[in-house]
Amino acid sequence: MKQWLTRLFGGAATSAPPPAHTSSPASPAPSRARATGTPAVDAIAPAHVDLAFYRWLTEAVRGDADASAEARILAELARLVVDPAAAGDLVPRVPAVLPELLRSLRDETVSGGELARQIARDTVLVAEVIREANSPYFRGAKPVTTIDGAVMVLGENGLRIVLARVAFRPVINMQGGRGTDRIVRAVAPRLWLQSDACALAASLLAPELGADPFEAYLAGLVLNVGLVVAFRVIDHLGLPVAPQSDAFCAALLANSRELAAGIASHWGLPAFVAAAIVRAGRPGTQPLAEALGRADLLAKLRLLLDQGVFAAHDEPLPTLLAGPVRRHFERLGQHGQ
């Protein structure tokens, strides 16, 4: 994973030490405050959206857990925050075909025909590349039916995005995981939907904020890797449910961000990508972090609206989604079709 991500960015990546963790094994157990249902949309804020998203994400496996169980989970997450190599071992590796393709994308002497031949070796890649070329974002006057036509339509940046998407789907959407990973298997499809939408939203928002679209796209895919690790920890501790107390949810999400940043550094992504993951959604951040924070919120709102958790007429959604943001929000809806 680390090697192909380094190649993906072109040149040696600068690694950063994992960020300081927000909780530790010695942290007091989270409070037992409970939310009754979904947070009201009229009080919407990123924290409320995060809580609503977590509860929707864990709908099939949510339940009550005592304070000691919650503390055990958070203690293990805190340990992994300072051991990103161990955390990275809890997620799958990327397909072996990708490093060669990524090297080819950096080589200006490689023709589109050669790229098409390399992609044609993997039926999954063929389907994804043609599907993306026919998506509303790239769709031309005529449907694309061949891999050569798809390579021509997508261009280098489009291909990099498709390859990153194909690489990270099995990392996030762990449908092939162990049978004992009941919670991971339950949440993975929904988590992938949000990751996919977040990456797209980040790439759309990036140019407006002065960030690189592909770097934003990849950061959007990496953002939820820490959540995969968190849910695997719950499974490995033998807990039958994903705890739901407000304080636990907030702490788990915060630790998951730091886990994702640490894993990103361990995999060889540039330090500014890991920093953007930690600072996403905070005021006064760098352009990449701002794009990532907005994209994460926009993707969650899109999913929660589509799933009926929020309603389109509820305030302040019409105000929040006014202007250019509305166009990106609608684009996310088309992407999910």
C-alpha positions as CSV (number, residue, x, y, z in Angstrom):
1,M,0.0,0.0,0.0
2,K,2.7,2.5,1.0
3,Q,4.7,2.0,-2.2
4,W,1.8,2.5,-4.7
5,L,0.6,5.6,-2.8
6,T,4.0,7.1,-3.1
7,R,4.0,6.4,-6.8
8,L,0.5,7.8,-7.1
9,F,1.7,11.2,-5.9
10,G,4.8,11.1,-8.1
11,G,8.2,11.0,-6.3
12,A,9.1,10.4,-2.7
13,A,6.4,11.3,-0.2
14,T,7.2,13.0,3.0
15,S,6.0,11.1,6.0
16,A,4.9,12.8,9.2
17,P,4.8,11.2,12.6
18,P,1.3,10.2,13.6
19,P,-0.6,13.1,15.3
20,A,-1.1,13.1,19.0
21,H,-4.1,11.1,20.1
22,T,-7.1,12.7,21.8
23,S,-7.8,9.9,24.2
24,S,-5.7,7.5,26.1
25,P,-6.1,4.2,28.0
26,A,-6.2,6.3,31.2
27,S,-9.0,8.6,29.9
28,P,-12.1,8.5,32.0
29,A,-15.0,6.5,30.6
30,P,-17.4,8.5,28.4
31,S,-20.5,9.8,29.9
32,R,-23.7,7.8,29.5
33,A,-25.7,10.6,27.8
34,R,-28.0,9.1,25.3
35,A,-29.7,10.7,22.3
36,T,-33.3,9.9,21.6
37,G,-33.5,9.4,17.8
38,T,-31.9,11.6,15.2
39,P,-30.7,15.1,16.1
40,A,-33.2,17.8,15.0
41,V,-32.3,19.3,11.7
42,D,-33.2,22.8,12.9
43,A,-30.1,22.5,15.2
44,I,-27.9,21.1,12.5
45,A,-24.1,21.5,12.9
46,P,-21.2,19.2,11.9
47,A,-21.4,17.5,15.3
48,H,-25.1,16.8,14.9
49,V,-24.6,15.5,11.4
50,D,-21.7,13.2,12.6
51,L,-23.9,11.8,15.3
52,A,-26.8,11.2,12.9
53,F,-24.5,9.6,10.4
54,Y,-22.9,7.3,13.0
55,R,-26.4,6.1,14.1
56,W,-27.5,5.5,10.5
57,L,-24.2,3.8,9.8
58,T,-24.6,1.4,12.7
59,E,-28.4,1.0,12.4
60,A,-28.2,-2.8,12.0
61,V,-25.8,-3.4,14.9
62,R,-26.4,-0.6,17.4
63,G,-27.1,-1.2,21.0
64,D,-26.3,-0.4,24.6
65,A,-22.9,-1.1,26.1
66,D,-21.7,-0.4,29.6
67,A,-19.1,2.2,30.3
68,S,-16.3,-0.4,30.8
69,A,-16.9,-1.8,27.3
70,E,-16.8,1.7,25.8
71,A,-13.6,2.4,27.7
72,R,-12.0,-0.8,26.4
73,I,-12.7,0.2,22.8
74,L,-11.3,3.7,23.2
75,A,-8.2,2.4,25.0
76,E,-7.4,0.1,22.1
77,L,-8.0,2.9,19.6
78,A,-5.7,5.1,21.5
79,R,-3.0,2.4,21.4
80,L,-3.4,2.1,17.6
81,V,-3.2,5.8,17.1
82,V,0.5,5.7,18.2
83,D,1.1,2.5,16.3
84,P,-0.1,3.2,12.7
85,A,1.6,0.1,11.3
86,A,-0.5,-2.1,13.5
87,A,-3.6,-0.1,12.6
88,G,-2.8,-0.4,8.9
89,D,-2.6,-4.2,9.3
90,L,-6.3,-4.2,10.1
91,V,-7.4,-3.1,6.6
92,P,-6.9,-5.0,3.3
93,R,-4.1,-4.4,0.7
94,V,-4.8,-2.9,-2.7
95,P,-5.0,-4.9,-6.0
96,A,-1.5,-5.8,-7.3
97,V,-2.3,-4.5,-10.8
98,L,-2.5,-0.9,-9.6
99,P,1.2,0.0,-9.0
100,E,2.1,-0.8,-12.7
101,L,-0.8,1.3,-13.9
102,L,0.1,4.2,-11.7
103,R,3.8,4.1,-12.9
104,S,2.5,4.2,-16.5
105,L,0.3,7.2,-15.8
106,R,3.5,9.1,-14.7
107,D,5.4,8.0,-17.9
108,E,4.7,10.4,-20.7
109,T,6.0,7.9,-23.3
110,V,3.2,5.4,-22.5
111,S,0.4,5.7,-25.0
112,G,-3.3,5.5,-24.3
113,G,-3.4,2.2,-26.1
114,E,-0.8,0.8,-23.7
115,L,-2.8,2.0,-20.8
116,A,-5.9,0.4,-22.2
117,R,-4.1,-2.9,-22.6
118,Q,-2.9,-2.8,-19.0
119,I,-6.4,-2.0,-17.7
120,A,-7.8,-4.8,-19.9
121,R,-5.9,-7.4,-17.8
122,D,-8.3,-6.8,-14.9
123,T,-12.0,-7.2,-15.6
124,V,-13.0,-5.2,-12.5
125,L,-10.9,-2.2,-13.7
126,V,-12.4,-2.5,-17.2
127,A,-15.9,-2.3,-15.8
128,E,-15.1,0.6,-13.5
129,V,-13.3,2.6,-16.2
130,I,-16.1,2.3,-18.7
131,R,-18.7,3.0,-16.1
132,E,-16.9,6.2,-15.0
133,A,-16.5,7.3,-18.6
134,N,-20.3,7.0,-19.0
135,S,-21.1,8.8,-15.8
136,P,-22.8,12.2,-15.9
137,Y,-19.5,13.9,-15.1
138,F,-17.7,12.6,-18.2
139,R,-20.6,11.5,-20.5
140,G,-20.3,12.7,-24.1
141,A,-22.7,12.6,-27.0
142,K,-22.3,8.8,-27.5
143,P,-22.0,6.0,-24.9
144,V,-18.5,4.7,-24.3
145,T,-18.3,1.0,-24.9
146,T,-14.6,0.2,-25.2
147,I,-11.7,0.6,-22.9
148,D,-9.8,2.6,-25.5
149,G,-12.7,5.1,-25.7
150,A,-12.9,5.3,-21.9
151,V,-9.2,6.1,-21.6
152,M,-9.6,8.9,-24.2
153,V,-12.6,10.4,-22.4
154,L,-11.2,10.2,-18.9
155,G,-7.7,11.5,-19.5
156,E,-4.9,11.1,-17.0
157,N,-6.5,12.7,-14.0
158,G,-9.8,10.8,-14.6
159,L,-7.9,7.5,-14.7
160,R,-6.0,8.3,-11.5
161,I,-9.3,8.9,-9.8
162,V,-10.9,5.7,-11.1
163,L,-7.8,3.7,-10.1
164,A,-7.8,5.2,-6.6
165,R,-11.5,4.4,-6.3
166,V,-11.0,0.8,-7.3
167,A,-8.1,0.5,-4.9
168,F,-9.9,1.8,-1.9
169,R,-13.3,0.1,-2.3
170,P,-12.1,-3.2,-0.8
171,V,-10.3,-1.3,1.9
172,I,-13.5,0.5,3.0
173,N,-16.2,-1.9,1.8
174,M,-14.8,-5.1,3.4
175,Q,-17.4,-7.5,2.1
176,G,-14.8,-10.2,1.9
177,G,-13.8,-9.9,5.5
178,R,-13.8,-12.6,8.1
179,G,-17.1,-14.1,9.1
180,T,-16.4,-13.1,12.7
181,D,-16.2,-9.4,11.7
182,R,-20.0,-9.0,12.0
183,I,-20.1,-5.3,12.7
184,V,-17.6,-4.4,10.0
185,R,-19.6,-6.4,7.4
186,A,-22.8,-4.6,8.5
187,V,-21.5,-1.1,8.3
188,A,-19.1,-1.5,5.3
189,P,-21.5,-0.9,2.4
190,R,-22.8,2.3,4.0
191,L,-19.4,3.5,4.9
192,W,-18.2,3.0,1.3
193,L,-21.2,5.1,0.0
194,Q,-20.1,8.0,2.2
195,S,-16.4,7.6,1.3
196,D,-17.1,7.5,-2.4
197,A,-19.3,10.6,-2.1
198,C,-16.9,12.4,0.1
199,A,-14.0,11.9,-2.3
200,L,-16.1,13.2,-5.2
201,A,-17.3,16.2,-3.3
202,A,-13.7,17.0,-2.2
203,S,-12.5,16.9,-5.8
204,L,-15.3,19.2,-6.9
205,L,-14.7,21.7,-4.0
206,A,-10.9,21.7,-4.3
207,P,-10.4,24.1,-7.2
208,E,-12.7,26.7,-5.6
209,L,-10.5,26.6,-2.5
210,G,-7.1,26.4,-4.1
211,A,-6.5,22.7,-3.5
212,D,-5.5,20.0,-5.9
213,P,-8.6,18.0,-7.0
214,F,-6.8,14.6,-7.1
215,E,-5.1,15.1,-3.7
216,A,-8.5,16.1,-2.3
217,Y,-10.1,13.0,-3.9
218,L,-7.6,10.6,-2.4
219,A,-7.8,12.3,1.0
220,G,-11.6,11.9,0.9
221,L,-11.1,8.1,0.3
222,V,-8.6,7.8,3.2
223,L,-10.7,9.8,5.6
224,N,-12.8,6.8,6.7
225,V,-10.0,4.2,6.9
226,G,-9.8,4.9,10.6
227,L,-13.5,4.1,11.0
228,V,-12.9,0.7,9.4
229,V,-10.2,0.0,12.0
230,A,-12.4,1.2,14.8
231,F,-15.2,-1.2,13.9
232,R,-12.7,-4.0,13.5
233,V,-11.5,-3.3,17.0
234,I,-15.1,-3.6,18.3
235,D,-15.4,-6.9,16.5
236,H,-12.1,-8.2,17.8
237,L,-13.0,-7.3,21.4
238,G,-16.0,-9.6,21.0
239,L,-18.6,-7.0,21.6
240,P,-22.0,-7.8,19.9
241,V,-23.1,-4.2,19.3
242,A,-21.7,-0.8,18.3
243,P,-22.2,1.4,21.4
244,Q,-24.3,4.5,20.9
245,S,-23.8,7.0,23.8
246,D,-23.1,10.5,22.6
247,A,-19.7,10.8,24.3
248,F,-18.6,7.5,22.9
249,C,-19.6,8.4,19.4
250,A,-17.7,11.7,19.5
251,A,-14.6,10.0,21.0
252,L,-14.7,7.2,18.5
253,L,-15.0,9.6,15.5
254,A,-12.2,11.8,16.8
255,N,-9.9,8.8,17.3
256,S,-10.8,7.5,13.9
257,R,-9.6,10.7,12.2
258,E,-6.3,10.4,14.0
259,L,-6.1,6.7,13.0
260,A,-6.7,7.6,9.4
261,A,-4.0,10.3,9.5
262,G,-1.5,8.0,11.1
263,I,-2.2,5.3,8.5
264,A,-1.9,7.8,5.7
265,S,1.6,8.8,7.0
266,H,2.5,5.1,7.4
267,W,1.4,4.4,3.8
268,G,3.7,7.2,2.5
269,L,1.2,9.9,1.7
270,P,2.5,13.5,1.9
271,A,2.4,15.0,5.4
272,F,-0.1,17.7,4.3
273,V,-2.6,15.0,3.4
274,A,-2.4,13.5,6.9
275,A,-2.6,17.0,8.4
276,A,-5.7,17.8,6.3
277,I,-7.4,14.6,7.6
278,V,-6.9,15.7,11.2
279,R,-7.9,19.3,10.6
280,A,-10.8,18.7,8.3
281,G,-13.8,20.8,9.4
282,R,-11.8,23.0,11.8
283,P,-11.7,26.8,11.2
284,G,-8.6,28.5,9.8
285,T,-7.3,25.4,8.0
286,Q,-5.3,24.9,4.9
287,P,-7.2,24.7,1.6
288,L,-7.1,20.9,1.4
289,A,-8.4,20.5,4.9
290,E,-11.2,23.0,4.2
291,A,-12.2,21.1,1.1
292,L,-12.1,17.8,2.9
293,G,-14.2,19.1,5.9
294,R,-16.8,20.6,3.6
295,A,-16.9,17.5,1.4
296,D,-17.3,15.2,4.4
297,L,-20.3,17.2,5.7
298,L,-21.8,17.5,2.2
299,A,-21.5,13.7,1.6
300,K,-23.1,12.9,4.9
301,L,-26.0,15.3,4.3
302,R,-26.5,13.8,0.9
303,L,-26.8,10.3,2.3
304,L,-28.9,11.3,5.2
305,L,-31.3,13.2,3.0
306,D,-31.5,10.3,0.4
307,Q,-32.2,7.8,3.3
308,G,-34.9,9.9,4.8
309,V,-33.1,10.8,8.0
310,F,-33.2,14.5,7.1
311,A,-35.8,16.1,4.9
312,A,-35.1,18.6,2.0
313,H,-37.5,21.2,3.4
314,D,-36.0,21.1,6.9
315,E,-34.1,24.2,8.0
316,P,-31.3,25.2,7.5
317,L,-30.7,22.7,4.6
318,P,-32.1,25.1,1.9
319,T,-29.8,27.9,3.1
320,L,-26.8,25.6,3.7
321,L,-27.1,24.1,0.2
322,A,-27.6,27.4,-1.6
323,G,-25.5,28.8,-4.5
324,P,-22.6,26.7,-6.0
325,V,-22.8,24.1,-3.2
326,R,-26.3,23.1,-4.5
327,R,-24.7,22.1,-7.8
328,H,-22.2,19.9,-6.1
329,F,-24.9,18.4,-3.8
330,E,-27.0,17.5,-6.9
331,R,-23.9,16.0,-8.5
332,L,-23.5,13.7,-5.6
333,G,-27.1,12.6,-6.0
334,Q,-26.4,11.8,-9.7
335,H,-23.2,9.9,-8.7
336,G,-25.2,7.6,-6.4
337,Q,-27.7,6.6,-9.1
